[in-house]
Amino acid sequence: MQAITPQLFHDKYSQNSLAASNHEWSNLQLITLIFFMVGKNFLKNSYT
């Protein structure tokens, strides 16, 4: 059985927070992309 050391806890916590920030970043990119596409279509439709 592995002893739970502060270092082990820190490593697990760092990996989890890194995964969470990557997940949030991909959501942010997706939202930005959707707004960009909608905005582009809106501009195109308003000019024609």
MMTF fields as JSON, N, C-alpha, C and O atoms, coordinates in Angstrom:
{
  "mmtfVersion": "1.0.0",
  "mmtfProducer": "UNKNOWN",
  "numBonds": 191,
  "numAtoms": 192,
  "numGroups": 48,
  "numChains": 1,
  "numModels": 1,
  "chainsPerModel": [1],
  "groupsPerChain": [48],
  "chainIdList": ["A"],
  "bondAtomList": [4, 2, 8, 6, 12, 10, 16, 14, 20, 18, 24, 22, 28, 26, 32, 30, 36, 34, 40, 38, 44, 42, 48, 46, 52, 50, 56, 54, 60, 58, 64, 62, 68, 66, 72, 70, 76, 74, 80, 78, 84, 82, 88, 86, 92, 90, 96, 94, 100, 98, 104, 102, 108, 106, 112, 110, 116, 114, 120, 118, 124, 122, 128, 126, 132, 130, 136, 134, 140, 138, 144, 142, 148, 146, 152, 150, 156, 154, 160, 158, 164, 162, 168, 166, 172, 170, 176, 174, 180, 178, 184, 182, 188, 186],
  "bondOrderList": [1, 1, 1, 1, 1, 1, 1, 1, 1, 1, 1, 1, 1, 1, 1, 1, 1, 1, 1, 1, 1, 1, 1, 1, 1, 1, 1, 1, 1, 1, 1, 1, 1, 1, 1, 1, 1, 1, 1, 1, 1, 1, 1, 1, 1, 1, 1],
  "groupList": [{"groupName": "MET", "atomNameList": ["N", "CA", "C", "O"], "elementList": ["N", "C", "C", "O"], "formalChargeList": [0, 0, 0, 0], "bondAtomList": [1, 0, 2, 1, 3, 2], "bondOrderList": [1, 1, 2], "singleLetterCode": "M", "chemCompType": "L-PEPTIDE LINKING"}, {"groupName": "GLN", "atomNameList": ["N", "CA", "C", "O"], "elementList": ["N", "C", "C", "O"], "formalChargeList": [0, 0, 0, 0], "bondAtomList": [1, 0, 2, 1, 3, 2], "bondOrderList": [1, 1, 2], "singleLetterCode": "Q", "chemCompType": "L-PEPTIDE LINKING"}, {"groupName": "ALA", "atomNameList": ["N", "CA", "C", "O"], "elementList": ["N", "C", "C", "O"], "formalChargeList": [0, 0, 0, 0], "bondAtomList": [1, 0, 2, 1, 3, 2], "bondOrderList": [1, 1, 2], "singleLetterCode": "A", "chemCompType": "L-PEPTIDE LINKING"}, {"groupName": "ILE", "atomNameList": ["N", "CA", "C", "O"], "elementList": ["N", "C", "C", "O"], "formalChargeList": [0, 0, 0, 0], "bondAtomList": [1, 0, 2, 1, 3, 2], "bondOrderList": [1, 1, 2], "singleLetterCode": "I", "chemCompType": "L-PEPTIDE LINKING"}, {"groupName": "THR", "atomNameList": ["N", "CA", "C", "O"], "elementList": ["N", "C", "C", "O"], "formalChargeList": [0, 0, 0, 0], "bondAtomList": [1, 0, 2, 1, 3, 2], "bondOrderList": [1, 1, 2], "singleLetterCode": "T", "chemCompType": "L-PEPTIDE LINKING"}, {"groupName": "PRO", "atomNameList": ["N", "CA", "C", "O"], "elementList": ["N", "C", "C", "O"], "formalChargeList": [0, 0, 0, 0], "bondAtomList": [1, 0, 2, 1, 3, 2], "bondOrderList": [1, 1, 2], "singleLetterCode": "P", "chemCompType": "L-PEPTIDE LINKING"}, {"groupName": "LEU", "atomNameList": ["N", "CA", "C", "O"], "elementList": ["N", "C", "C", "O"], "formalChargeList": [0, 0, 0, 0], "bondAtomList": [1, 0, 2, 1, 3, 2], "bondOrderList": [1, 1, 2], "singleLetterCode": "L", "chemCompType": "L-PEPTIDE LINKING"}, {"groupName": "PHE", "atomNameList": ["N", "CA", "C", "O"], "elementList": ["N", "C", "C", "O"], "formalChargeList": [0, 0, 0, 0], "bondAtomList": [1, 0, 2, 1, 3, 2], "bondOrderList": [1, 1, 2], "singleLetterCode": "F", "chemCompType": "L-PEPTIDE LINKING"}, {"groupName": "HIS", "atomNameList": ["N", "CA", "C", "O"], "elementList": ["N", "C", "C", "O"], "formalChargeList": [0, 0, 0, 0], "bondAtomList": [1, 0, 2, 1, 3, 2], "bondOrderList": [1, 1, 2], "singleLetterCode": "H", "chemCompType": "L-PEPTIDE LINKING"}, {"groupName": "ASP", "atomNameList": ["N", "CA", "C", "O"], "elementList": ["N", "C", "C", "O"], "formalChargeList": [0, 0, 0, 0], "bondAtomList": [1, 0, 2, 1, 3, 2], "bondOrderList": [1, 1, 2], "singleLetterCode": "D", "chemCompType": "L-PEPTIDE LINKING"}, {"groupName": "LYS", "atomNameList": ["N", "CA", "C", "O"], "elementList": ["N", "C", "C", "O"], "formalChargeList": [0, 0, 0, 0], "bondAtomList": [1, 0, 2, 1, 3, 2], "bondOrderList": [1, 1, 2], "singleLetterCode": "K", "chemCompType": "L-PEPTIDE LINKING"}, {"groupName": "TYR", "atomNameList": ["N", "CA", "C", "O"], "elementList": ["N", "C", "C", "O"], "formalChargeList": [0, 0, 0, 0], "bondAtomList": [1, 0, 2, 1, 3, 2], "bondOrderList": [1, 1, 2], "singleLetterCode": "Y", "chemCompType": "L-PEPTIDE LINKING"}, {"groupName": "SER", "atomNameList": ["N", "CA", "C", "O"], "elementList": ["N", "C", "C", "O"], "formalChargeList": [0, 0, 0, 0], "bondAtomList": [1, 0, 2, 1, 3, 2], "bondOrderList": [1, 1, 2], "singleLetterCode": "S", "chemCompType": "L-PEPTIDE LINKING"}, {"groupName": "ASN", "atomNameList": ["N", "CA", "C", "O"], "elementList": ["N", "C", "C", "O"], "formalChargeList": [0, 0, 0, 0], "bondAtomList": [1, 0, 2, 1, 3, 2], "bondOrderList": [1, 1, 2], "singleLetterCode": "N", "chemCompType": "L-PEPTIDE LINKING"}, {"groupName": "GLU", "atomNameList": ["N", "CA", "C", "O"], "elementList": ["N", "C", "C", "O"], "formalChargeList": [0, 0, 0, 0], "bondAtomList": [1, 0, 2, 1, 3, 2], "bondOrderList": [1, 1, 2], "singleLetterCode": "E", "chemCompType": "L-PEPTIDE LINKING"}, {"groupName": "TRP", "atomNameList": ["N", "CA", "C", "O"], "elementList": ["N", "C", "C", "O"], "formalChargeList": [0, 0, 0, 0], "bondAtomList": [1, 0, 2, 1, 3, 2], "bondOrderList": [1, 1, 2], "singleLetterCode": "W", "chemCompType": "L-PEPTIDE LINKING"}, {"groupName": "VAL", "atomNameList": ["N", "CA", "C", "O"], "elementList": ["N", "C", "C", "O"], "formalChargeList": [0, 0, 0, 0], "bondAtomList": [1, 0, 2, 1, 3, 2], "bondOrderList": [1, 1, 2], "singleLetterCode": "V", "chemCompType": "L-PEPTIDE LINKING"}, {"groupName": "GLY", "atomNameList": ["N", "CA", "C", "O"], "elementList": ["N", "C", "C", "O"], "formalChargeList": [0, 0, 0, 0], "bondAtomList": [1, 0, 2, 1, 3, 2], "bondOrderList": [1, 1, 2], "singleLetterCode": "G", "chemCompType": "PEPTIDE LINKING"}],
  "groupTypeList": [0, 1, 2, 3, 4, 5, 1, 6, 7, 8, 9, 10, 11, 12, 1, 13, 12, 6, 2, 2, 12, 13, 8, 14, 15, 12, 13, 6, 1, 6, 3, 4, 6, 3, 7, 7, 0, 16, 17, 10, 13, 7, 6, 10, 13, 12, 11, 4],
  "groupIdList": [1, 2, 3, 4, 5, 6, 7, 8, 9, 10, 11, 12, 13, 14, 15, 16, 17, 18, 19, 20, 21, 22, 23, 24, 25, 26, 27, 28, 29, 30, 31, 32, 33, 34, 35, 36, 37, 38, 39, 40, 41, 42, 43, 44, 45, 46, 47, 48],
  "secStructList": [7, 7, 7, 7, 7, 2, 2, 2, 2, 2, 2, 2, 2, 2, 2, 2, 2, 2, 2, 2, 2, 2, 2, 2, 2, 2, 2, 2, 2, 2, 2, 2, 2, 2, 2, 2, 2, 2, 2, 2, 2, 2, 2, 2, 2, 2, 2, 7],
  "xCoordList": [0.844, 0.0, 0.884, 1.854, 0.523, 1.352, 0.973, -0.206, 1.983, 1.739, 1.305, 1.843, 0.327, -0.152, 0.714, 0.556, 1.626, 2.521, 1.996, 1.22, 2.399, 1.992, 2.355, 1.618, 3.5, 3.925, 2.944, 2.577, 2.527, 1.575, 0.251, -0.333, -0.205, -1.448, -1.335, -2.263, -0.187, 0.046, 0.049, -0.518, 0.687, 0.722, -0.683, -1.037, -1.483, -2.852, -3.65, -4.381, -3.5, -4.247, -3.855, -4.709, -2.556, -2.077, -2.63, -3.042, -2.64, -3.156, -4.643, -5.11, -5.391, -6.825, -7.123, -8.003, -6.4, -6.647, -6.231, -6.856, -5.181, -4.743, -5.8, -6.103, -6.357, -7.409, -8.637, -9.27, -8.975, -10.135, -9.926, -10.84, -8.722, -8.469, -8.45, -8.887, -7.951, -7.997, -9.432, -9.772, -10.278, -11.681, -12.384, -13.151, -12.117, -12.718, -12.223, -12.988, -10.958, -10.38, -11.029, -11.317, -11.268, -11.898, -13.335, -13.814, -14.03, -15.383, -15.358, -16.21, -14.379, -14.261, -13.995, -14.573, -13.123, -12.849, -14.106, -14.374, -14.879, -16.094, -17.102, -17.707, -17.283, -18.21, -17.768, -18.59, -16.469, -15.934, -16.172, -16.54, -15.961, -16.168, -17.631, -17.933, -18.547, -19.98, -20.366, -21.076, -19.908, -20.214, -19.646, -20.28, -18.461, -17.831, -18.659, -18.909, -19.082, -19.869, -21.222, -21.652, -21.881, -23.186, -23.033, -23.837, -22.002, -21.762, -21.469, -21.934, -20.691, -20.358, -21.618, -21.82, -22.455, -23.702, -24.632, -25.304, -24.668, -25.531, -25.092, -25.928, -23.792, -23.276, -23.573, -23.972, -23.376, -23.607, -25.084, -25.4, -25.979, -27.407, -27.873, -28.783, -27.27, -27.714, -27.243, -27.86, -26.161, -25.662, -26.378, -26.47, -26.887, -27.53, -29.012, -29.706],
  "yCoordList": [-1.193, 0.0, 1.251, 1.35, 2.193, 3.393, 4.414, 4.669, 4.991, 6.016, 7.309, 7.692, 7.966, 9.227, 10.356, 10.789, 10.819, 11.905, 13.215, 13.202, 14.327, 15.621, 15.745, 16.355, 15.16, 15.247, 14.509, 15.008, 13.323, 12.535, 13.298, 13.377, 13.85, 14.615, 15.822, 16.144, 16.474, 17.648, 17.266, 17.98, 16.14, 15.682, 15.398, 15.813, 14.689, 14.384, 15.675, 15.836, 16.593, 17.847, 18.663, 19.263, 18.683, 19.446, 18.87, 19.618, 17.551, 16.92, 17.207, 17.488, 17.138, 17.394, 18.836, 19.093, 19.772, 21.178, 21.495, 22.323, 20.838, 21.037, 20.512, 21.157, 19.338, 18.771, 19.678, 19.876, 20.224, 21.102, 22.386, 22.857, 22.949, 24.189, 23.93, 24.782, 22.77, 22.421, 22.272, 22.69, 21.675, 21.481, 22.829, 23.049, 23.724, 25.062, 25.812, 26.532, 25.645, 26.34, 25.858, 26.665, 24.531, 24.014, 24.511, 24.798, 24.616, 25.178, 26.627, 27.058, 27.377, 28.788, 28.927, 29.794, 28.078, 28.106, 27.791, 28.421, 26.812, 26.415, 27.555, 27.841, 28.208, 29.331, 30.474, 31.082, 30.763, 31.822, 31.502, 32.379, 30.244, 29.824, 29.978, 30.442, 29.584, 29.702, 31.171, 31.519, 32.023, 33.458, 34.035, 34.873, 33.587, 34.074, 33.677, 34.5, 32.408, 31.921, 32.637, 33.051, 32.777, 33.455, 34.91, 35.43, 35.57, 36.975, 37.168, 38.13, 36.247, 36.336, 36.171, 36.903, 35.205, 34.998, 36.199, 36.598, 36.768, 37.926, 39.113, 39.789, 39.368, 40.467, 40.232, 41.151, 39.007, 38.671, 38.883, 39.407, 38.473, 38.605, 40.059, 40.446, 40.856, 42.238, 43.102, 44.124, 42.701, 43.498, 43.152, 43.988, 41.918, 41.524, 41.838, 41.569],
  "zCoordList": [0.0, 0.0, 0.0, 0.752, -0.859, -0.991, 0.074, 0.318, 0.698, 1.705, 1.021, -0.017, 1.621, 1.053, 1.598, 2.739, 0.76, 1.142, 0.569, -0.387, 1.13, 0.568, -0.915, -1.689, -1.309, -2.706, -3.617, -4.681, -3.193, -3.977, -4.101, -5.182, -2.994, -3.0, -3.932, -4.674, -3.875, -4.722, -6.204, -7.031, -6.541, -7.935, -8.457, -9.56, -7.658, -8.072, -8.25, -9.227, -7.29, -7.347, -8.57, -9.223, -8.878, -10.035, -11.335, -12.223, -11.448, -12.664, -12.818, -13.922, -11.715, -11.782, -12.166, -12.988, -11.578, -11.885, -13.323, -13.985, -13.798, -15.177, -16.148, -17.152, -15.844, -16.696, -16.684, -17.722, -15.531, -15.428, -16.23, -16.907, -16.152, -16.885, -18.39, -19.164, -18.816, -20.234, -20.708, -21.815, -19.87, -20.222, -20.355, -21.292, -19.413, -19.476, -20.709, -21.352, -21.034, -22.191, -23.478, -24.362, -23.601, -24.819, -24.918, -26.015, -23.783, -23.802, -24.254, -25.03, -23.767, -24.139, -25.636, -26.291, -26.176, -27.615, -28.413, -29.435, -27.943, -28.643, -28.658, -29.691, -27.512, -27.412, -28.322, -29.008, -28.324, -29.184, -30.654, -31.435, -31.027, -32.407, -32.809, -33.909, -31.907, -32.199, -32.369, -33.312, -31.472, -31.584, -32.883, -33.525, -33.26, -34.487, -35.71, -36.591, -35.759, -36.893, -36.967, -38.044, -35.829, -35.788, -36.195, -36.968, -35.678, -36.002, -37.486, -38.098, -38.062, -39.476, -40.334, -41.302, -39.969, -40.711, -40.554, -41.505, -39.36, -39.112, -39.964, -40.563, -40.022, -40.846, -42.324, -43.04, -42.768, -44.164, -44.524, -45.592, -43.625, -43.895, -43.831, -44.563, -42.976, -42.834, -44.012, -44.309, -44.681, -45.813, -47.114, -48.012, -47.221, -48.472, -48.463, -49.444]
}
